[in-house]
Amino acid sequence: MGTLQKGINGGISGKIGNIVGAKWRDIYYVRSLPSKVNDPRTKAQLKQRSKFSTAIQFLKTITPFIRVGFQEYSTGKSTAFNAATSYHIKNAIIEVDAEIKLDYSKVLVSRGSLYTAPGIKVTKVNGQMHFTWDSTLKENARPSDMVMIVVYNSTKKEAIYTLCAGLRINGVAQLQLPSTWKEDIIYPYLSFRSDDGEIVSDSVLAKAFN
């Protein structure tokens, strides 16, 4: 039960109806209680939570990379990680036989305004991922743009990555794979970042390996 402090003209202490009164540094204030949810576990809510969980599980394996890869979508109200989460829930989550999954062909580990590159190809040679691309400069591309790589292991739910595997002008880059990944399904992504770190390109998935 709530009480009035110092009579009718004073502050409220305690709970009255759906408001709570309190005091802080001689200042009385009130706040409303949160509304009760009659059914917090509806099918729609459970599905949305599953989508959120699926996106988060993936993104957490590359959090430092995402902070760079989605930096152009970071605002005062939303972090790069939050922007990446929102993107994947809206665009890269699919439902297959009532199971929520990631569509790796629509995954972006980097998203931005920098020109990417045509002709991106990737091969797996002696435990390494070898990337090649057309290094012809177009639009806002520069020879000094840095190459960023993510390789995601969907079997083990793990990832390896580098924020600088070389320069755009080189046209080639490599990344060593863990020896325990030999039989696993992996998804390699490549993108670019300007040498001043200000802008990035959309990432590209060349192909999956298993």
Backbone as JSON, one array per atom type, in Angstrom:
{
  "sequence": "MGTLQKGINGGISGKIGNIVGAKWRDIYYVRSLPSKVNDPRTKAQLKQRSKFSTAIQFLKTITPFIRVGFQEYSTGKSTAFNAATSYHIKNAIIEVDAEIKLDYSKVLVSRGSLYTAPGIKVTKVNGQMHFTWDSTLKENARPSDMVMIVVYNSTKKEAIYTLCAGLRINGVAQLQLPSTWKEDIIYPYLSFRSDDGEIVSDSVLAKAFN",
  "N": [[0.84, -1.19, 0.0], [0.53, 2.24, -0.79], [1.74, 5.39, 0.59], [1.11, 8.8, 1.56], [3.52, 11.26, 1.71], [4.13, 13.82, 3.99], [1.5, 14.73, 4.0], [-1.33, 15.73, 1.87], [-0.1, 17.33, 0.01], [2.39, 16.32, -0.33], [4.91, 13.9, -1.42], [4.5, 10.61, -2.96], [4.89, 7.45, -1.51], [5.63, 4.14, -2.15], [3.35, 1.65, -3.53], [0.57, 2.42, -5.52], [-2.22, 1.44, -7.01], [-1.48, 1.16, -10.37], [0.89, 2.52, -10.26], [4.08, 3.48, -8.91], [5.53, 5.09, -6.2], [8.45, 6.9, -5.19], [11.48, 8.06, -3.57], [14.27, 10.16, -4.2], [17.19, 11.69, -3.35], [15.81, 13.76, -1.95], [13.82, 14.23, -3.77], [10.65, 13.51, -4.94], [9.23, 11.02, -6.98], [7.22, 9.35, -9.5], [6.45, 6.27, -11.15], [5.08, 4.24, -13.73], [3.85, 0.89, -13.58], [4.97, -1.95, -15.51], [2.94, -3.18, -18.21], [0.98, -6.15, -17.98], [1.54, -9.15, -19.74], [-0.68, -11.2, -21.28], [-0.32, -13.63, -22.63], [2.69, -14.56, -22.96], [3.97, -16.37, -24.55], [3.15, -16.93, -27.21], [2.74, -18.41, -30.48], [3.73, -16.72, -32.46], [5.38, -15.01, -30.99], [7.25, -16.81, -29.96], [8.41, -17.68, -32.33], [9.61, -15.31, -33.23], [11.47, -14.93, -31.19], [13.07, -17.12, -31.62], [14.14, -16.5, -34.12], [15.62, -14.25, -33.44], [17.45, -15.39, -31.61], [18.8, -17.18, -33.31], [20.06, -15.42, -35.12], [21.69, -13.97, -33.34], [23.34, -16.0, -32.28], [24.94, -16.63, -34.47], [26.16, -14.09, -35.08], [27.61, -13.47, -32.78], [29.88, -14.98, -32.95], [31.58, -13.52, -34.47], [31.85, -10.95, -33.46], [33.77, -8.67, -33.09], [34.44, -8.26, -35.78], [31.96, -7.61, -36.92], [31.48, -5.15, -35.71], [33.08, -3.49, -37.19], [32.29, -4.15, -39.79], [29.59, -3.35, -39.95], [29.67, -0.69, -39.36], [28.88, 1.61, -40.7], [26.2, 1.69, -40.31], [25.83, 2.2, -37.73], [24.42, 4.16, -35.27], [23.43, 6.88, -33.07], [21.37, 5.71, -31.68], [21.53, 3.04, -32.24], [23.73, 0.33, -32.22], [26.49, -1.02, -34.17], [26.37, -3.78, -34.0], [23.71, -4.18, -33.26], [22.47, -3.21, -35.56], [23.33, -5.09, -37.4], [22.1, -7.36, -36.37], [19.39, -6.71, -36.71], [19.3, -6.54, -39.53], [19.82, -9.23, -40.3], [17.72, -10.68, -39.11], [15.57, -9.68, -40.57], [16.26, -10.26, -43.23], [17.89, -12.56, -43.63], [17.0, -14.81, -42.33], [15.33, -17.88, -42.44], [12.56, -20.2, -42.63], [12.44, -23.6, -42.36], [10.74, -26.49, -42.66], [9.41, -25.92, -40.23], [11.57, -25.16, -38.73], [13.82, -22.7, -37.66], [16.29, -21.11, -39.53], [19.52, -19.93, -40.76], [19.9, -18.31, -43.86], [22.57, -18.67, -45.62], [23.38, -17.6, -48.0], [22.31, -15.1, -48.03], [23.4, -13.83, -45.93], [25.2, -11.13, -44.54], [28.31, -10.12, -43.6], [29.49, -7.79, -43.65], [28.51, -4.53, -44.5], [28.01, -1.86, -46.58], [28.95, 1.27, -48.24], [31.13, 1.2, -49.91], [32.67, 0.28, -52.98], [32.52, -3.06, -54.06], [33.93, -5.95, -55.49], [34.16, -7.4, -58.7], [34.03, -10.78, -59.97], [34.82, -12.43, -57.83], [36.37, -15.2, -56.47], [36.86, -18.35, -54.82], [38.94, -20.88, -53.49], [39.78, -24.0, -51.96], [42.72, -25.03, -50.66], [45.09, -27.24, -49.53], [44.33, -26.91, -46.78], [43.94, -24.18, -46.68], [42.09, -21.19, -47.42], [41.82, -19.75, -50.51], [41.49, -16.69, -52.02], [40.48, -14.83, -54.85], [40.08, -11.94, -57.0], [38.76, -9.45, -59.25], [40.78, -6.79, -59.62], [40.4, -4.35, -60.78], [39.9, -0.87, -60.67], [37.01, 0.84, -59.73], [34.38, 3.26, -59.41], [34.26, 4.25, -56.07], [36.4, 2.73, -55.28], [39.73, 1.98, -54.14], [43.24, 1.35, -54.61], [44.48, 0.86, -52.2], [42.58, -0.16, -50.49], [41.61, -2.29, -47.85], [41.47, -5.86, -47.45], [38.95, -7.84, -46.13], [38.11, -10.8, -44.4], [35.9, -13.44, -43.61], [35.43, -16.7, -42.43], [33.01, -18.97, -41.92], [32.08, -21.69, -39.92], [29.56, -23.8, -40.18], [29.0, -26.23, -39.17], [30.35, -26.58, -36.73], [29.63, -24.22, -35.56], [31.39, -22.04, -35.42], [33.84, -19.47, -36.11], [36.44, -18.0, -38.11], [38.43, -15.1, -38.78], [39.73, -12.16, -40.44], [40.66, -8.77, -40.4], [42.33, -7.56, -42.1], [43.55, -8.91, -44.71], [45.16, -8.32, -46.75], [45.64, -6.19, -49.64], [43.38, -4.49, -51.87], [44.44, -4.07, -54.45], [46.16, -6.18, -54.81], [44.74, -8.44, -55.59], [44.6, -11.03, -54.65], [44.24, -13.19, -51.77], [44.76, -15.01, -48.7], [43.67, -17.36, -46.2], [44.35, -19.25, -43.39], [42.96, -22.34, -42.42], [41.58, -23.93, -39.46], [42.89, -27.08, -38.41], [41.03, -28.9, -37.56], [38.78, -28.55, -39.07], [38.39, -29.99, -41.38], [36.38, -31.73, -42.44], [34.09, -30.28, -42.32], [31.2, -28.13, -43.0], [31.66, -25.08, -44.55], [31.53, -21.48, -44.9], [32.79, -19.0, -46.81], [33.42, -15.52, -46.68], [34.04, -12.42, -48.28], [35.13, -9.04, -48.14], [35.66, -5.44, -48.43], [37.56, -2.71, -47.02], [38.04, 0.76, -46.63], [41.25, 2.41, -46.6], [41.41, 4.32, -44.62], [39.59, 3.43, -42.88], [36.97, 4.29, -42.83], [34.78, 3.57, -44.5], [33.07, 0.63, -45.7], [32.6, -2.31, -47.77], [29.79, -4.21, -49.08], [29.68, -7.6, -48.08], [30.69, -10.62, -49.81], [29.64, -13.84, -50.6], [31.31, -16.36, -52.04], [31.16, -19.16, -52.57], [30.0, -22.21, -51.0], [31.64, -24.69, -48.94], [32.17, -28.17, -48.36]],
  "CA": [[0.0, 0.0, 0.0], [1.3, 3.47, -0.84], [1.42, 6.4, 1.6], [1.43, 10.17, 1.2], [4.51, 11.88, 2.57], [3.86, 15.22, 4.33], [0.13, 15.1, 3.7], [-1.84, 15.68, 0.51], [0.8, 18.08, -0.86], [3.7, 15.69, -0.36], [5.13, 12.87, -2.42], [3.94, 9.28, -2.75], [5.85, 6.39, -1.24], [5.01, 2.83, -2.26], [2.55, 1.32, -4.71], [-0.85, 2.77, -5.54], [-2.73, 1.04, -8.33], [-0.43, 0.73, -11.29], [2.04, 3.41, -10.18], [4.93, 3.32, -7.74], [6.17, 6.32, -5.8], [9.73, 6.72, -4.5], [12.18, 9.31, -3.27], [15.7, 10.13, -4.48], [17.8, 12.99, -3.06], [14.74, 14.68, -1.55], [12.89, 14.44, -4.87], [9.67, 12.44, -5.09], [8.85, 10.74, -8.36], [6.36, 8.19, -9.67], [6.6, 5.58, -12.42], [4.03, 3.25, -13.93], [4.28, -0.5, -13.66], [4.82, -2.5, -16.86], [1.71, -3.9, -18.47], [1.1, -7.59, -17.96], [1.3, -9.83, -21.0], [-1.54, -12.33, -20.99], [0.27, -14.86, -23.15], [4.01, -14.18, -23.45], [4.57, -17.46, -25.31], [2.37, -17.26, -28.38], [3.56, -18.96, -31.56], [4.42, -15.61, -33.13], [6.44, -14.54, -30.11], [8.27, -17.85, -29.92], [9.11, -17.67, -33.61], [10.46, -14.13, -33.25], [12.59, -15.18, -30.28], [13.94, -18.08, -32.28], [14.85, -15.74, -35.15], [16.59, -13.42, -32.73], [18.47, -16.28, -31.07], [19.58, -17.71, -34.43], [20.92, -14.34, -35.6], [22.68, -13.65, -32.31], [24.29, -17.1, -32.19], [25.89, -16.46, -35.57], [26.9, -12.83, -35.01], [28.52, -13.46, -31.64], [31.15, -15.63, -33.3], [32.41, -12.55, -35.19], [31.47, -9.64, -32.93], [34.69, -7.58, -33.46], [34.33, -8.03, -37.21], [30.68, -6.95, -37.15], [31.6, -3.74, -35.29], [33.68, -2.8, -38.33], [31.51, -4.44, -40.98], [28.31, -2.62, -39.97], [29.89, 0.6, -38.73], [28.14, 2.67, -41.39], [24.81, 1.65, -39.85], [25.83, 2.5, -36.3], [23.91, 5.5, -34.98], [23.34, 7.15, -31.64], [20.36, 4.85, -31.08], [21.74, 1.65, -32.61], [25.12, -0.05, -32.42], [26.73, -1.81, -35.38], [25.89, -5.14, -33.73], [22.24, -4.13, -33.33], [22.11, -3.05, -36.96], [23.55, -6.39, -38.05], [21.05, -8.26, -35.89], [18.15, -6.33, -37.39], [19.4, -6.92, -40.94], [19.73, -10.68, -40.48], [16.36, -11.12, -38.78], [14.67, -9.28, -41.65], [16.66, -10.67, -44.57], [18.68, -13.78, -43.77], [16.41, -15.89, -41.55], [14.29, -18.62, -43.16], [11.91, -21.29, -41.88], [12.46, -24.85, -43.12], [10.08, -27.54, -41.87], [9.14, -25.36, -38.89], [12.83, -24.87, -38.05], [14.39, -21.41, -38.03], [17.69, -21.27, -39.94], [20.13, -18.85, -41.53], [20.16, -18.48, -45.28], [23.93, -18.14, -45.7], [23.54, -16.84, -49.23], [21.84, -13.74, -47.78], [24.16, -13.29, -44.8], [26.2, -10.1, -44.78], [29.17, -9.85, -42.45], [29.89, -6.41, -43.86], [27.49, -3.85, -45.3], [28.37, -0.46, -46.67], [28.88, 2.02, -49.5], [32.35, 1.03, -50.7], [32.54, -0.64, -54.12], [33.08, -4.38, -53.78], [34.78, -6.33, -56.61], [33.59, -8.48, -59.51], [34.88, -11.94, -60.21], [35.37, -13.02, -56.61], [36.4, -16.66, -56.48], [37.56, -18.92, -53.67], [39.27, -22.3, -53.55], [40.33, -24.57, -50.72], [43.96, -25.71, -51.04], [45.98, -27.6, -48.41], [43.89, -26.31, -45.52], [43.85, -22.72, -46.78], [41.13, -20.6, -48.33], [42.46, -18.84, -51.44], [40.54, -15.77, -52.63], [40.93, -13.97, -55.94], [39.05, -11.02, -57.46], [39.15, -8.47, -60.26], [41.25, -5.63, -58.87], [40.15, -3.12, -61.54], [39.33, 0.15, -59.8], [35.8, 1.49, -60.19], [33.62, 4.07, -58.44], [35.09, 4.76, -54.98], [37.44, 1.75, -54.91], [41.1, 2.46, -54.15], [44.17, 0.23, -54.53], [44.88, 0.63, -50.81], [41.5, -0.74, -49.7], [42.0, -3.53, -47.17], [40.63, -7.03, -47.67], [38.44, -8.45, -44.9], [37.63, -12.16, -44.67], [35.29, -14.29, -42.58], [35.07, -18.07, -42.81], [32.12, -19.48, -40.87], [31.9, -23.14, -39.87], [28.19, -24.03, -39.73], [28.97, -27.52, -38.46], [30.81, -26.35, -35.35], [29.15, -22.91, -35.11], [32.59, -21.28, -35.11], [34.3, -18.65, -37.22], [37.73, -17.33, -38.09], [38.32, -13.91, -39.6], [40.79, -11.17, -40.39], [40.24, -7.46, -40.88], [43.28, -7.11, -43.12], [44.22, -10.05, -45.33], [45.91, -7.81, -47.88], [45.11, -4.99, -50.28], [42.55, -4.71, -53.06], [45.25, -4.07, -55.65], [46.86, -7.47, -54.93], [43.88, -9.38, -56.3], [44.63, -12.35, -54.02], [44.4, -13.24, -50.31], [44.63, -16.36, -48.15], [43.4, -17.5, -44.77], [44.58, -20.61, -42.93], [41.84, -22.94, -41.69], [41.94, -24.86, -38.39], [43.04, -28.47, -38.88], [39.84, -29.67, -37.15], [37.65, -28.18, -39.91], [38.55, -30.66, -42.66], [35.15, -32.36, -42.95], [32.94, -29.44, -41.96], [30.63, -27.21, -43.98], [32.14, -23.73, -44.27], [31.07, -20.41, -45.77], [33.78, -17.92, -46.84], [32.94, -14.2, -47.1], [35.09, -11.43, -48.52], [34.68, -7.66, -48.31], [36.74, -4.46, -48.45], [37.46, -1.54, -46.13], [38.94, 1.83, -47.06], [42.45, 2.42, -45.76], [41.18, 5.18, -43.45], [38.65, 2.73, -42.0], [35.7, 5.0, -42.75], [33.69, 2.9, -45.2], [33.28, -0.78, -46.04], [31.72, -2.8, -48.84], [29.0, -5.4, -48.78], [30.45, -8.84, -48.19], [30.28, -11.52, -50.88], [29.85, -15.26, -50.42], [31.63, -16.91, -53.36], [30.57, -20.5, -52.61], [30.14, -22.97, -49.75], [32.49, -25.88, -49.03], [31.93, -29.24, -47.39]],
  "C": [[0.87, 1.24, 0.0], [0.86, 4.44, 0.24], [1.79, 7.77, 1.05], [2.44, 10.72, 2.19], [4.16, 13.34, 2.79], [2.46, 15.65, 3.89], [-0.2, 15.1, 2.23], [-0.92, 16.38, -0.49], [2.18, 17.45, -0.99], [3.81, 14.65, -1.46], [4.49, 11.56, -2.03], [5.06, 8.3, -2.49], [5.13, 5.05, -1.31], [4.15, 2.7, -3.49], [1.1, 1.72, -4.51], [-1.37, 2.45, -6.93], [-1.59, 0.54, -9.21], [0.73, 1.72, -11.34], [2.8, 3.14, -8.89], [5.59, 4.65, -7.44], [7.46, 6.03, -5.03], [10.38, 8.08, -4.32], [13.65, 9.12, -3.57], [16.25, 11.53, -4.3], [16.75, 14.08, -2.81], [13.77, 15.02, -2.69], [11.95, 13.25, -4.96], [9.33, 12.24, -6.57], [7.96, 9.52, -8.4], [6.66, 7.56, -11.03], [5.49, 4.53, -12.52], [4.63, 1.86, -13.99], [4.11, -1.01, -15.08], [3.51, -3.26, -17.01], [1.95, -5.4, -18.47], [0.78, -8.17, -19.34], [0.5, -11.09, -20.71], [-0.93, -13.65, -21.45], [1.62, -14.54, -23.77], [4.65, -15.26, -24.31], [3.66, -17.9, -26.46], [3.3, -17.79, -29.46], [4.37, -17.87, -32.26], [5.59, -15.11, -32.29], [7.58, -15.54, -30.04], [9.09, -17.88, -31.21], [10.07, -16.48, -33.67], [11.67, -14.31, -32.34], [13.58, -16.14, -30.91], [14.76, -17.4, -33.38], [15.96, -14.91, -34.52], [17.76, -14.27, -32.23], [19.39, -16.82, -32.17], [20.55, -16.66, -34.97], [22.04, -14.05, -34.61], [23.75, -14.74, -32.21], [25.36, -16.98, -33.27], [26.76, -15.23, -35.36], [27.9, -12.79, -33.87], [29.85, -14.12, -31.95], [32.1, -14.66, -34.0], [32.13, -11.13, -34.72], [32.45, -8.52, -33.3], [34.63, -7.25, -34.95], [33.06, -7.25, -37.54], [30.74, -5.48, -36.76], [32.22, -2.89, -36.39], [32.77, -2.94, -39.56], [30.19, -3.7, -41.08], [28.46, -1.23, -39.36], [29.13, 1.74, -39.4], [26.68, 2.73, -40.96], [24.71, 1.85, -38.34], [25.41, 3.95, -36.11], [23.9, 5.71, -33.48], [22.37, 6.23, -30.93], [20.61, 3.37, -31.34], [23.23, 1.38, -32.82], [25.25, -0.82, -33.74], [26.19, -3.23, -35.19], [24.37, -5.19, -33.81], [21.76, -4.01, -34.77], [22.25, -4.36, -37.72], [22.48, -7.39, -37.63], [19.74, -7.98, -36.61], [18.17, -6.77, -38.85], [19.16, -8.42, -41.12], [18.34, -11.23, -40.13], [15.41, -10.83, -39.94], [14.99, -9.96, -42.98], [17.3, -12.05, -44.7], [18.17, -14.96, -42.94], [15.3, -16.56, -42.36], [13.72, -19.7, -42.25], [11.83, -22.51, -42.79], [11.88, -25.96, -42.25], [9.92, -27.13, -40.42], [10.4, -25.09, -38.09], [13.4, -23.56, -38.59], [15.88, -21.59, -38.33], [18.19, -19.99, -40.6], [20.23, -19.24, -42.99], [21.53, -17.84, -45.54], [24.19, -17.37, -46.98], [23.11, -15.38, -49.07], [22.53, -13.09, -46.58], [25.11, -12.21, -45.29], [27.01, -9.91, -43.51], [29.73, -8.44, -42.52], [28.86, -5.77, -44.79], [27.82, -2.36, -45.36], [28.4, 0.07, -48.09], [30.11, 1.89, -50.37], [32.1, 0.02, -51.82], [33.18, -1.98, -53.75], [34.03, -4.77, -54.91], [34.09, -7.44, -57.39], [34.55, -9.67, -59.53], [35.49, -12.55, -58.96], [35.26, -14.54, -56.67], [37.19, -17.16, -55.26], [37.78, -20.41, -53.87], [39.86, -22.72, -52.22], [41.53, -25.44, -51.1], [44.83, -25.96, -49.81], [45.61, -26.89, -47.1], [43.85, -24.8, -45.51], [42.71, -22.33, -47.71], [41.89, -19.58, -49.19], [41.4, -18.01, -52.15], [41.2, -15.02, -53.78], [39.77, -13.09, -56.37], [39.65, -10.1, -58.54], [39.53, -7.18, -59.53], [41.11, -4.32, -59.65], [39.43, -2.1, -60.65], [38.14, 0.83, -60.46], [35.16, 2.27, -59.05], [34.56, 4.57, -57.34], [36.15, 3.77, -54.5], [38.82, 2.39, -55.03], [42.05, 1.27, -54.05], [44.56, -0.13, -53.11], [43.77, 0.09, -49.92], [41.95, -2.07, -49.11], [40.98, -4.64, -47.4], [40.23, -7.63, -46.33], [37.81, -9.81, -45.23], [37.02, -12.77, -43.41], [35.07, -15.67, -43.17], [34.27, -18.65, -41.65], [31.93, -20.98, -41.02], [30.5, -23.42, -39.3], [28.04, -25.35, -39.01], [29.3, -27.33, -36.99], [30.3, -25.05, -34.76], [30.32, -22.05, -34.62], [32.97, -20.44, -36.33], [35.74, -18.22, -37.01], [37.62, -16.14, -39.03], [39.58, -13.07, -39.5], [40.27, -9.87, -40.99], [41.22, -6.89, -41.9], [44.07, -8.31, -43.64], [45.08, -9.63, -46.51], [45.24, -6.58, -48.44], [44.33, -5.34, -51.54], [43.42, -4.89, -54.31], [45.95, -5.41, -55.88], [46.05, -8.49, -55.73], [43.85, -10.77, -55.73], [44.77, -12.2, -52.51], [44.19, -14.68, -49.85], [44.28, -16.29, -46.67], [43.52, -18.97, -44.4], [43.38, -21.11, -42.13], [42.35, -23.8, -40.55], [41.98, -26.3, -38.91], [41.82, -29.32, -38.56], [38.63, -29.41, -38.04], [37.59, -28.99, -41.22], [37.25, -31.19, -43.25], [33.91, -31.51, -42.75], [32.44, -28.59, -43.14], [31.05, -25.79, -43.61], [31.68, -22.75, -45.34], [32.08, -19.26, -45.72], [33.19, -16.62, -47.4], [34.12, -13.25, -47.26], [34.47, -10.06, -48.7], [35.89, -6.73, -48.24], [36.46, -3.32, -47.48], [38.45, -0.49, -46.6], [40.12, 1.92, -46.1], [42.34, 3.36, -44.56], [40.14, 4.59, -42.5], [37.27, 3.32, -41.96], [34.54, 4.26, -43.4], [34.08, 1.46, -45.55], [32.35, -1.15, -47.19], [30.8, -3.88, -48.3], [29.91, -6.62, -48.92], [29.86, -9.72, -49.29], [30.61, -12.95, -50.47], [30.09, -15.86, -51.79], [30.98, -18.28, -53.53], [30.75, -21.14, -51.25], [31.01, -24.19, -50.01], [32.07, -26.9, -48.0], [32.8, -30.44, -47.72]]
}
